[in-house]
Amino acid sequence: MSNMNRFLGGSPGSVLARLTFLSLLVGAFMAFLGITPFGLVEGLYNWLRSLLNLSMDTVIEVGRWVLYGAIIVVPLWLVARLFGRR
């Protein structure tokens, strides 16, 4: 078996025929569902963007909680440290 056949997984003609047939099946299935390759990429992009926005909103919210808590905790800690020394 030549290196080309080993790389392709068979003779170039048979691989081309299999890829053409699979492409036809996948293309027909996608057309039946109304899906386009661009629509898939756009959907993935929008999903990742919304996931990152959700994550950033969560990080901002947690940061806000830490800041609100620090406004109370840090002065109390400082007062406790100052008056705790004898």
C-alpha positions as CSV (number, residue, x, y, z in Angstrom):
1,M,0.0,0.0,0.0
2,S,1.4,3.4,-1.0
3,N,1.8,6.3,1.4
4,M,-1.0,8.2,-0.4
5,N,-3.4,5.3,0.0
6,R,-2.4,4.8,3.6
7,F,-2.9,8.5,4.3
8,L,-6.3,8.6,2.6
9,G,-7.5,5.3,3.9
10,G,-8.0,3.7,0.5
11,S,-7.5,4.6,-3.1
12,P,-8.1,8.2,-4.1
13,G,-11.1,7.3,-6.3
14,S,-12.9,5.3,-3.6
15,V,-12.2,7.9,-1.0
16,L,-13.6,10.6,-3.3
17,A,-16.7,8.5,-3.9
18,R,-17.3,8.0,-0.2
19,L,-16.8,11.6,0.6
20,T,-19.1,12.7,-2.1
21,F,-21.8,10.4,-1.0
22,L,-21.4,11.4,2.7
23,S,-21.5,15.1,1.7
24,L,-24.7,14.5,-0.2
25,L,-26.3,12.8,2.8
26,V,-25.2,15.5,5.3
27,G,-26.1,18.3,2.9
28,A,-29.6,16.9,2.3
29,F,-30.1,16.4,6.1
30,M,-29.0,20.0,6.8
31,A,-31.2,21.3,4.0
32,F,-34.2,19.3,5.5
33,L,-33.6,20.9,8.9
34,G,-33.0,24.4,7.4
35,I,-29.4,24.5,8.7
36,T,-26.6,26.2,6.9
37,P,-22.9,26.0,7.7
38,F,-22.8,29.8,8.2
39,G,-25.8,29.5,10.5
40,L,-24.0,26.8,12.6
41,V,-20.9,29.0,12.9
42,E,-23.1,32.1,13.8
43,G,-25.1,30.1,16.3
44,L,-21.9,28.8,18.0
45,Y,-20.5,32.4,18.1
46,N,-23.7,33.7,19.6
47,W,-23.8,30.9,22.2
48,L,-20.2,31.5,23.2
49,R,-20.8,35.3,23.4
50,S,-23.9,34.8,25.6
51,L,-21.9,32.4,27.8
52,L,-19.1,34.9,28.2
53,N,-21.6,37.7,28.9
54,L,-23.3,35.6,31.5
55,S,-19.9,34.7,33.0
56,M,-18.8,38.3,33.0
57,D,-22.1,39.4,34.6
58,T,-21.6,36.8,37.3
59,V,-18.0,37.9,37.9
60,I,-19.1,41.5,38.1
61,E,-21.9,40.6,40.5
62,V,-19.6,38.6,42.8
63,G,-17.1,41.4,42.7
64,R,-19.8,43.8,43.8
65,W,-20.6,41.5,46.7
66,V,-17.0,41.4,47.7
67,L,-16.8,45.2,47.6
68,Y,-20.0,45.7,49.6
69,G,-18.8,43.2,52.2
70,A,-15.3,44.8,52.3
71,I,-16.9,48.2,53.1
72,I,-18.2,46.7,56.4
73,V,-15.5,44.0,57.1
74,V,-12.3,45.9,56.6
75,P,-13.1,48.8,58.9
76,L,-14.3,46.4,61.6
77,W,-11.2,44.3,61.2
78,L,-9.0,47.4,61.4
79,V,-10.8,48.6,64.6
80,A,-10.4,45.1,66.1
81,R,-6.7,45.1,65.3
82,L,-6.2,48.6,66.7
83,F,-8.0,48.0,70.0
84,G,-7.0,44.4,70.3
85,R,-3.4,45.3,71.1
86,R,-2.5,45.9,74.7
